[in-house]
Amino acid sequence: MRELTATEMSFVSGAGDECSVEGGGGNEYGGVSNTGAVGDELVDLYEGLVQAVSHIIERVANAF
């Protein structure tokens, strides 16, 4: 096996002279590029889940 040349590296890695991601950013962690908002999004998700479960419990209780 041999080492790749600089030209061959660009073919293999798929990178050119610049690395850009649509919408800005660059680094992503599991698809999340704005890590500062993850906590707020998790709180919103939790509150939505609580509201949905509460609605279901109310509908079942009214059915009886």
C-alpha positions as a Markdown table, in Angstrom:
| # | Residue | x | y | z |
|---|---|---|---|---|
| 1 | Met | 0.0 | 0.0 | 0.0 |
| 2 | Arg | 1.3 | 3.5 | -0.7 |
| 3 | Glu | 0.6 | 7.0 | 0.6 |
| 4 | Leu | -1.8 | 9.2 | -1.4 |
| 5 | Thr | -0.6 | 12.4 | -3.0 |
| 6 | Ala | -2.2 | 15.7 | -2.2 |
| 7 | Thr | -4.2 | 15.6 | -5.4 |
| 8 | Glu | -5.4 | 12.1 | -4.7 |
| 9 | Met | -6.4 | 13.2 | -1.1 |
| 10 | Ser | -8.8 | 15.8 | -2.5 |
| 11 | Phe | -10.5 | 13.1 | -4.7 |
| 12 | Val | -10.9 | 10.8 | -1.8 |
| 13 | Ser | -12.0 | 13.3 | 0.8 |
| 14 | Gly | -14.4 | 15.1 | -1.5 |
| 15 | Ala | -13.0 | 18.4 | -0.3 |
| 16 | Gly | -11.9 | 21.2 | -2.6 |
| 17 | Asp | -10.3 | 24.5 | -1.7 |
| 18 | Glu | -13.0 | 25.4 | 0.8 |
| 19 | Cys | -15.4 | 23.6 | 3.1 |
| 20 | Ser | -18.8 | 25.2 | 3.3 |
| 21 | Val | -22.1 | 24.1 | 4.7 |
| 22 | Glu | -25.4 | 25.5 | 3.6 |
| 23 | Gly | -27.0 | 27.8 | 6.2 |
| 24 | Gly | -23.6 | 28.7 | 7.7 |
| 25 | Gly | -22.1 | 26.7 | 10.5 |
| 26 | Gly | -19.7 | 24.0 | 9.8 |
| 27 | Asn | -19.3 | 21.7 | 12.8 |
| 28 | Glu | -22.3 | 19.6 | 13.5 |
| 29 | Tyr | -22.9 | 17.2 | 16.4 |
| 30 | Gly | -25.5 | 14.6 | 15.3 |
| 31 | Gly | -27.1 | 17.1 | 13.0 |
| 32 | Val | -27.1 | 20.0 | 15.5 |
| 33 | Ser | -25.1 | 22.9 | 14.5 |
| 34 | Asn | -26.4 | 25.4 | 17.1 |
| 35 | Thr | -25.6 | 23.6 | 20.3 |
| 36 | Gly | -26.5 | 26.6 | 22.4 |
| 37 | Ala | -30.2 | 26.1 | 21.7 |
| 38 | Val | -30.4 | 22.4 | 22.4 |
| 39 | Gly | -31.4 | 22.9 | 26.0 |
| 40 | Asp | -34.3 | 25.2 | 25.0 |
| 41 | Glu | -35.4 | 22.8 | 22.4 |
| 42 | Leu | -35.4 | 19.9 | 24.8 |
| 43 | Val | -37.5 | 21.9 | 27.3 |
| 44 | Asp | -40.0 | 22.7 | 24.5 |
| 45 | Leu | -40.1 | 19.1 | 23.5 |
| 46 | Tyr | -40.8 | 18.0 | 27.1 |
| 47 | Glu | -43.5 | 20.6 | 27.6 |
| 48 | Gly | -45.2 | 19.5 | 24.3 |
| 49 | Leu | -45.1 | 15.9 | 25.4 |
| 50 | Val | -46.6 | 16.8 | 28.8 |
| 51 | Gln | -49.4 | 18.7 | 27.1 |
| 52 | Ala | -50.2 | 15.9 | 24.7 |
| 53 | Val | -50.3 | 13.3 | 27.5 |
| 54 | Ser | -52.5 | 15.5 | 29.6 |
| 55 | His | -54.9 | 15.9 | 26.7 |
| 56 | Ile | -55.1 | 12.2 | 26.2 |
| 57 | Ile | -55.7 | 11.6 | 29.9 |
| 58 | Glu | -58.5 | 14.2 | 29.9 |
| 59 | Arg | -60.1 | 12.7 | 26.8 |
| 60 | Val | -60.0 | 9.2 | 28.4 |
| 61 | Ala | -61.4 | 10.5 | 31.7 |
| 62 | Asn | -64.3 | 12.2 | 30.0 |
| 63 | Ala | -65.1 | 9.1 | 28.1 |
| 64 | Phe | -66.0 | 7.3 | 31.3 |
